[in-house]
Structures are given as structure tokens and as C-alpha cells.
Amino acid sequence: MELAYNLVLIVHFIGLASVVGGFLVQMRSAEKGVNPAMWHGALTQLVTGVILVGLAEMQDWDVDHAKIGVKLALTVVITVLAFIGRKKPLPQTAFWGIIGGASIVNIIIAVLW
């Protein structure tokens, strides 16, 4: 079961790289917006995050539910904004900024909490 957890964790990190990479690649762009990498990365993070918590609960590992709740709320906001933003015309500086900022906050919570 630990192998399954670690494999899902790797996919979770790939989703994280997709969201943050999609954000960072547009830093110098005049027309910032939600790109497919951000949308797909957000979905990947949401799905794999839920799976990771389920796998941890199955193993009776100590899970900090408050931390998971905050991270889930941020991830849902990121995913909803990416879903809405992917259909809107450029520029989408507000969507882009909130998605990028919330993703970085999510990383900080994951590491420091």
C-alpha cells in the first residue's frame, strides 16, 4: 500500500508542477491567463489529493484533518477558477494571479504546517 501511496504522491507533485509551471511561464507575458497546464494540473492535484488522504486513512496514518481541510478548500478554489478562466478571453490577470498565489500558499501550508 505504501508503494501505491508513493506513486500517487508522484502524480500529485506532477500536478503541482503543472499548475505552478503554467503560472511561472507567464510571468513576463503581457496577456496572462489560465492555460491548459494550469487547468489539468489543478484537476490532477484535486483528484490525487483526495486519493492520498484516502490511502493514508486506510493505513491508519495520523492525518491532520484541519490541514487537509484548508488545503482542500484552496485546491477547490484553484480548480474552479481554472475551470472558469479557461473559457474566458485573455487577459485574465486576476484568475492567473489568484491561481498562482493560492498554489504557492498551498505549498507553504504543505511544508510548514
C-alpha positions in Angstrom: 0.0 0.0 0.0 2.9 2.3 0.6 4.0 1.9 -3.0 0.6 2.9 -4.2 0.7 6.0 -1.9 4.1 7.0 -3.2 3.1 6.5 -6.9 0.0 8.7 -6.3 2.2 11.2 -4.5 4.5 11.4 -7.5 1.5 12.2 -9.8 0.3 14.8 -7.2 3.7 16.5 -7.5 3.4 16.4 -11.3 0.1 18.2 -11.0 1.7 20.8 -8.7 4.5 21.3 -11.2 1.9 21.8 -13.9 -0.1 24.5 -12.0 2.9 26.4 -10.8 4.8 26.0 -14.1 1.8 27.3 -16.0 1.8 30.3 -13.7 5.5 31.0 -13.8 5.8 30.6 -17.6 3.5 33.6 -18.0 5.3 36.0 -15.6 6.7 38.2 -18.3 3.8 37.8 -20.7 1.6 40.8 -21.3 -1.6 38.7 -21.6 -1.7 36.4 -18.6 -4.3 33.8 -18.3 -5.3 30.2 -17.5 -3.5 27.8 -19.8 -4.3 24.1 -20.2 -1.4 23.2 -17.9 -2.9 25.1 -15.0 -6.4 23.5 -15.6 -5.1 19.9 -15.9 -2.7 20.4 -13.1 -5.5 21.6 -10.8 -7.7 18.7 -11.6 -4.8 16.3 -11.1 -4.0 17.9 -7.7 -7.6 17.7 -6.6 -8.1 14.0 -7.5 -4.7 12.8 -6.3 -5.0 14.8 -3.1 -8.3 13.1 -2.2 -6.8 9.7 -3.1 -3.8 10.4 -0.9 -5.9 11.2 2.1 -8.0 8.0 1.5 -4.8 5.9 1.3 -3.4 7.5 4.4 -6.7 6.8 6.3 -6.7 3.2 5.1 -3.3 2.7 6.6 -4.3 4.4 9.9 -1.6 7.0 9.5 -2.0 10.2 11.5 -3.8 12.6 9.3 -4.1 16.3 10.3 -7.7 16.9 9.2 -7.6 20.7 9.7 -4.6 21.0 7.4 -6.2 18.7 4.8 -9.4 20.8 5.0 -7.6 24.0 4.4 -5.6 22.5 1.5 -8.7 21.0 0.0 -10.5 24.4 0.2 -7.6 26.1 -1.6 -7.4 23.4 -4.2 -11.2 23.6 -4.9 -10.8 27.4 -5.4 -7.9 26.9 -7.7 -9.8 24.2 -9.7 -12.9 26.3 -10.0 -11.0 29.4 -11.1 -9.1 27.4 -13.6 -12.3 25.9 -15.0 -13.9 29.3 -15.3 -10.8 31.0 -16.6 -10.0 28.5 -19.3 -13.1 29.6 -21.3 -12.6 33.4 -20.9 -10.7 35.5 -23.3 -7.2 36.9 -22.4 -6.1 38.8 -20.5 -7.1 37.1 -17.2 -4.6 38.6 -14.8 -6.9 38.2 -11.8 -7.5 34.5 -12.4 -3.9 33.9 -13.2 -2.7 35.7 -10.1 -5.2 34.1 -7.7 -4.4 30.6 -9.0 -0.7 31.1 -8.8 -0.8 32.8 -5.4 -3.2 30.1 -3.9 -0.9 27.4 -5.3 2.1 28.8 -3.6 0.2 29.2 -0.4 -0.9 25.6 -0.7 2.8 24.6 -1.0 3.7 26.7 2.1 0.9 25.0 4.1 2.1 21.5 3.0 5.7 22.2 4.0 5.4 24.3 7.1 2.2 23.2 8.8 
